[in-house]
Amino acid sequence: MGIISWIILGVIAGFIGSKIVNKTGQGMIMDIVLGIVGAIVGGLIFSAFGASGVTGLNIYSLIVAVVGAVVVLWAYHQFAGKRTI
């Protein structure tokens, strides 16, 4: 899968994941980064259960990436939300 496809998938998955987890986006760059990381994490999670991970720019891969993005965003909020000054 090309870098443009990863960015497109990352933007969409990051945006959807942000809306699911906290109802607001993290910002365009953070949504892209968390979406791409989410796609990788989602692929690892699905592979651990015997399913295929991200297979290209399609609906199945979007679902895998969104699941991963939700997991990554949840973890991000658990660690970042605990910081107090």
N, C-alpha and C positions, 0 to 999 in steps of 0.2 A: 504494500500500500504506500502511495507516495506521500510526501510531506504535506502537500495541499489537502489531500484527503484526511490526514490526521488532524490538521488544523480545523477543517470544516466539521469533522466529527467531534473534535474537542470543543468547539464553540457551541454546537448544538447540545451535546451531552452536558457540558458545564452549565449552560443556561438552564436547561431542564432540571438538572440536579440541584442547582441553587434555588430554584423555585420550589422544589419539593422539600428541601431541608430547612430553609429559613425564609422563604417567601420573597427574598430580595436577592439580586445578583451580587457577586463579589467585585464587580468591575470587569470590563471586557478582557483585560490581560489575565487576571486571576481566573476568570471563567474558562479561558482557553487552556491555561496551564493545568488547572484542576480537572478539566474535561479530558485532556490528553493523559494525564496521570490516571484518571478514573478509567479510561479505556484500557490502559495496561493492567490496572488492578482488577477490573471486571473480567478481562481475559484470563488472568491468573485464577480468579475465583471460579469462573465457569470451567476452566480446564481441570481444576481440582475436583470438580464434581463429574468429570467425564464428558462435558459438552465442549464444543469448539468455542474458541474465543472470538476476537474481532476478525472477521473474514473479508472485509472490504467496506465499501460505502453503501450499506444497505440497512434495512429496518432491524434485522437481527443484531447487527453490530452496534446500532444505535442503542438498542435495549441493553446489550452487554455494557456499553460505555456509560449509560445512565446509571445502571446498577453500581458500577465501579465508582462513578462520580459521587453518588449518594454516600457510599461507604467512605470515600476520601473526604468529602465535605463534613460528614458527621465526625470523623476523627479530627479534622482540622478545627472544627468548632469546640470539640472536647479539650484540645490542647491550647488553642488560642483564646478560648473563652475563659479559661481559668486564670489568665494573667491579670494581676492587679498591681497598681503602682501605689 
